[in-house]
Amino acid sequence: MPPTQPAALEHVKIVDLTRILAGPWATQTLADLGADVIKIESPSGGDDTRHWGPPFTGPDKADSSHDAAYFYTANRNKKSVAIDFSTDQGAELVRQLVSQSDVFIENFKVGGLQQYGLDYPTLKKLKPDLIYCSITGFGQTGPYAKRAGYDFIIQAMSGLMSVTGQAPGTPGDEPMKIGVALTDVLTGLYACIGILSALAHRDRTGEGQHVDMSLLDVSVAAMANQSLNYLVSDNSPVRMGNAHPNIVPYQVFPTKDGHLIMTAGNERQFRSLCKVLGDESLADDERYKTNQLRVANRDNLITAIKSLSAKQTSTQLIAALADASVPCGPINDMEAVFADPQVIARQLHIELPKDESIASTGEQSPLTAPGVACPVRLSATPPTYRSAPPVLGNQTLEVLQQRLGLSDQQAGDLLKAGICHSPHNPDRPS
């Protein structure tokens, strides 16, 4: 159903000078909520993730002439404008767009945009109420500020990898990263919070500000109970495989035909779990009467539960545990995720209309592209899905002419000079 009123952020204009994942994740989230996002890309190749395949998004998943699936992760609902801002004319075009916008977001190295006049002090003079968001590995201050930061490195430095992986001394006990660039994703989400907070402040006071986002800051903050366990006890948490440091049972258990997750966060759940497993005497055992005791006697209890869970199939256990209100779940691969009835009911798999220029590249090119829905559910102003991630420079002419008021001749001169790029320019350089 279409939204019942204008989208929540329909009034917000954003100039997006980010690439890869953290920044694009932030601007896609804001775009889903209605913001008008202009993604500035290099005319020579655009966002690096356009090339991070296979798979690619054309009919032939190995055909690198199409954008990579990775790029489609975080770039829907945006306009792609290809400008070489390393040139004086290109940088001036970006400044003109910023002067008409509410938010500017970038993820260049600290100080990297100063030479182009796209740093915060310069743009603040141009537009005092601008919200300027910087995303870097380590933030704008501190001894590591000028270092490049990547999700994998940050997972290691923040302590995340120290608690991820098999327990020391067991097979495969190498510290492990999480299987998705979670620090990037979380930084994108925290950036949204910072930007929206700054917009609220601006709306009250007329004052803009600089939002300084650091992947390391975010990842340390996201350590949650693990960081507080250390700060309270002075003992660094260690890798525990799929076990939980503070709750028992809370991990993977074997079944007759595979594995599943079973947890018990309170005494009622633990007793119900034992009843479903067929041995309620475990709940009466003095060693397991409280969670604190279960943590202290973890090994014996887990061994007992594993021997019981292995006697039933995953389907049997999940059904029985769900009826008993005990948290549990299967371990799905992505095929199973998108076949799950709850995922289907929540319409998490979406189809997005592609740019006309994509559809016109070949008769067999699909007119839509898959995506995953924004998980923010709003009753009055829900997210909208207006377009798939754009072809490089697909809206360059539109923005130059309609937003900046350039004539056909002026826009054409920029294209011929290579300062800008558009797939709609028949005379563009090869």
N, C-alpha and C positions, 0 to 999 in steps of 0.2 A: 504494500500500500504506500502511496506517496505521502510525504510528511504533511501534517495538518496545518503547518505554518512554516515560515521561512526557517531554514536550518539554523542551528544555534550559533554558528560562527560565520554566517553568510556575510556579515559586515566587515570581516577581518581580511585584510590583504597581506600576503606574505611573499617576500622575495627569498628564495631558497638557494643558497650557494653550497649545499652539502652534497656528498656522494657517499657511496658504499651503503651502510645500514643504519647507524644510530640517528643521524640527521634525517635521512629520508623516512625512517620509521616515525619520527616526530611529526614531520610535515604531512605524511600520509594520514596520520591520525587526525590532525587538525583539518585536513582537506575532507576527510570522511564526515567530519562534523560541520562542513559547509564552507570552510575558509577557501579563499581564492589564492591558490599557490602557483607562483611562477617559478619553475625550476630552471635555473641558469646552468647551462652545460657548455663544455668546450666544444667548438665546432669540429674538432678532430677527434671523434670517437665518443664524446660524451661521458657520462657516468661510467666508471670502470666496470661496474657490475653488468652493464649491457653485454659484456664479453665473457662473463664468468660462467661458461657452459662447457660441455652439454649438461642438461638438455637445453635446447633452444625452443622458441615458441612457434616456429613455423610448422608446416605439415611434416617435414623431415626434422626430427628432434636433434639431428647432428649438424644441421645447416646453420653455420655461424653467420649467415647473412641476415638472420633474424635476431632479435634480442634474446638474451638468456632468461631462463625462468627466474634466476636470482634477481634480476632487475625488476621483475614483476612482483616481487615480494613486498616492495615498499614505495611504489611510485604511481599508484592509480590516482585519479582525480586531479592530476596536475597538468599544467601547460609547460611544454618544453620549449625554451628559448635558448638558441645556441649563440652565445656571444663570447668573443675572445677578449676578456677583460684585462689581459696583459697589455693590450694596446690602449692608448689614451682615449680613443673614441669609444672603445668597448667599455672601459671603466666608467666613462661619463654616461653611457646608456644605462648601466646598472645603477649609478647614483640617481639618475632621473626616475627610474622605477622605484627606488627606495624612497624618494621624496614623496611618492604617492601612496606609500604602503604603511602598514602598522608594525610589521615585524620583519626583521632581517635575521636569517639564521645561517651560520657557516661552521665548517669543521676543518679549517686550515690550521697549520701550526701557529703557535703564539707569535704574533707580530707579522705573520705571513702576508696579510692583506694591506698592511700599512703602505707599502710601495705603490699600491694601486688606488690609494685614497678610499679604501673600503673598510678601514678599521673603525672601531667604535668612536674614538674622539672626533674623527673627521665627519662621520655620518651623523653624530649627535649635533654638531654645529649646523648641518644641513637640515636636520629634522629633530628638534629637541625632545619630542615625545615618542621617539622611536624605541621599540623594544628590540634590542640587539642580543641575540643568543649565540654564544660560542660553545662548540662541543670539541673538546680535546681529550687526549689520553690522561693528562695529569692536572688540568686546570691552568689558569692564567698566572698562578703564583707558585712558589716553592722550588726546590732545587731540581725537580724533574720537569719543570714547566715546558721547556723547549724540546723535550724528547717526543718522538713519535710513539703513539700508544695504540696497540691493536687488542681486540677482544681476548685472544688467546693469552697474550702476555699479561693482561689485566686479570684474567681468571687466576693466573699463577700468583701474581703479586698481591692480590687482595685476600689470599687465604682460601679462595673457593676450591682450588685444586687440592689443597691439603686435606679437605674433608670429602673429596670425591674420588671414588675408586675402591678397589678391594682393600681389606684391612692389611696392614703391614704383616709380612710373614706368610701370607696366603698366596696361592698362584695368581699371577697377573696383578701384583700389588703396586704397579706403577701409578703415580698420581695421574688422574684423568681430568680432561676438560669436559664440560657438559656438551652434549651433542648438537647444540645450536648456539649461535653467538648471543647468549643471553645477556651479557653485560651491555652489548650494543642496544639490544631491545629495551632493557630497563632504562638505559640512559636516554633513549628516545622518549620513553614514557615520562621520566622525571623532567625532561626538557619541556614536554607539554605542560606539566604542572607549573613549572617556573614561568613559562610564557603566559599562561592563562592568569597566573597570580599577578604578573607584571602588567598585563592588560587591565585587570581589575583595579590595580593601583593607579594606572594612568587615567582610567575613566573617572576616578574620584578626584585626582589631583592635577591631571594634565602633564604629569612628569613621566618621562621614559626612563629606562634603566638597562644595564648590562646583565644578562643572565649567563653566569659562568658555570658550564657543566663539565664535569670531569668523569671519565669512565672509572678511574680508580676510586673516586669518592663514592660513586654509585655502587660499585661492587662491594666495597667495604661496608657501606650502609646496608646492603642487601644480605649480608651475612647473618643478620637477624639474631636468632637464638644462639647461633654458634659464637658470634662475637661477644654476646653477653655472658655466655657460659665461661668464656675466657676471662672477661673483665671481672666477673664475680669470684672465680675460683683460682685465677692465675695459672690454670692448666690449659694448654693449647689442645683443642679437639683434634682427633685423629680420624683417618679414613676408617669407615665401618661398613664398606660395601653398601648394601641396601638397608642396613639397620638404622634405627633412630637413636641419637644419643640420650634422649630424655623420655622416650615412650617405648614400652615393651608390652605386647608384640606390635610391631609396626615395620613390616618388611615383606620381601618376596617369600612365598612358600610353595613347595612343590605340590602338584596334584597328580592324579593317575595319568593325565594326558598332557601335562604342561606345567605352567606356573600361574600364580595370581598374587595379588596384593591383599593382605588382610591386616587390619589394624584394630586396636581397642584403646580408646582414649580415656575410658573411665571404667568403674567396677561393673556397672550393668552390662556394658558392651563386652567386657572380658568374660563374664559368666555366660552370656548368650553365645559368644564364640565357642566356649568350651562345650556347651550343650549341643551346638550344631556339629561340632567335631566328634561328639559321641563320648566325651569323658568330662562330665561336669565336676568330677572330683578334683580336677586341676584348680578350679575356682575356690575350692575349700582348703587347698593346700596352704599351710602357714607360710610357705616360702613365696607365695604368689598373691597374697591377699590384697596388697596395695601396689600401685604402680612403682613406688620407690623400692619395694621388695622385689618386684619383677625385674627392675633394672639391675638390682644387685645380684639376682640369680638368673640372669639372662640366658646363659648357655644351656642350662638344664631345661628351662622352660621351652626355649626355641627347639631344642632337640625333640622334646615330647610333642610339640605342635606339628612339627614337620612329619613325624611318623604317622600322625592322625590325618593330616591334610592329604597325604599321598595315597590314602585309601579311597578318595572320592574324585570324581572328575571336576574340572574347572566349572563347567556349566551347573552341575549339581550344587557345588559349594556356593557359587555366586548367587544362585536363586535362593538357597536356604539362608545365607547370611543377609541378603537384602530383606527377606521376610522378617528376619530377626532384628533388623535395624542395626546391623553391624557393618561398618564401612568396609568395602571390598571392591575389587575391580579387576578386569582382565588386563593383560599387557599387550596392547594393540600395536601392530605396525600401521603405517599410514593408510594402507588399503582398508584395514579393518576400522580405522578411525572414521573414514568418510563413508563407511557402510553402517556405522553405528546408528541405531534408530534415534538416539538422543541428539547426535550431531546433525542428522537429517532433519529432525523436528525443529531444531534451532536455526536451520538454514545457514550453516557455516560455510558450505560450499556455494559460492556465488559465480555468476557469469557476467562479465563486463563488456560493454560495447567497445570495439576497437576503433582507432582513428580511421577515417576514410582512406588515408594514404596507405595504411596497412592492408586494408581490405582490397585495395586496388592493385596491390603488387602481384597478384596472381589469382586465377579463378578458384583455386583450391584453398586459398588462405581463409581460415575461419573468420567470421565476422565478430565473434566474441572470444574472450579469453578467460580462463578460470582465475579465481581468487578466493581468499578466505575472509569472511566477514569481520568487520570491526566488532569486538566484543562489548562495546559500550551500548547498552540498550536504554534508550530514552523514550518515554511514552509520548511526548509532544514533539520533540525535535530529533527523530532518529537519524543515524548516519545515512548518507545517500551515496550511491555508487554511480557516478555520472559517466565515467570513462575509464578504459583500461590505461595502463602506463603508456605514455605517448612515444611516438617515433621521435628520434632526435631532431630537435628544431621544428617540430610540426606546427607550433604556434608562434614561431619567430615573426613572421610577417604580420599576423594578427595583432601581436602585442606592439610591435614597432609602429604600426599604423594607427591602431585603434586606441592604444594606451598612451603612446608617446606622440601621436599626431604627425608622424613622418609621412611624406609624400611617397608615391610610387617610385619616383626618381631617387629620393634620398635612401629609401630602403634598398632599392636595387643597387645603388653604389656601395652600400655596406656589404651586401652579398657578394658583389663582384670583387671587392677588396679582400674577402675572406674574413672580415671582422665578425660577420654573422653568417649563419647557415640556415637554409630552409629546404626541405625536400620538395617544396612546391616551386622552387626557382629553376626553370629549365636551363638557365645558363650558369648554374653553380659550378665551381671548379670540381673536377673529379678527385 
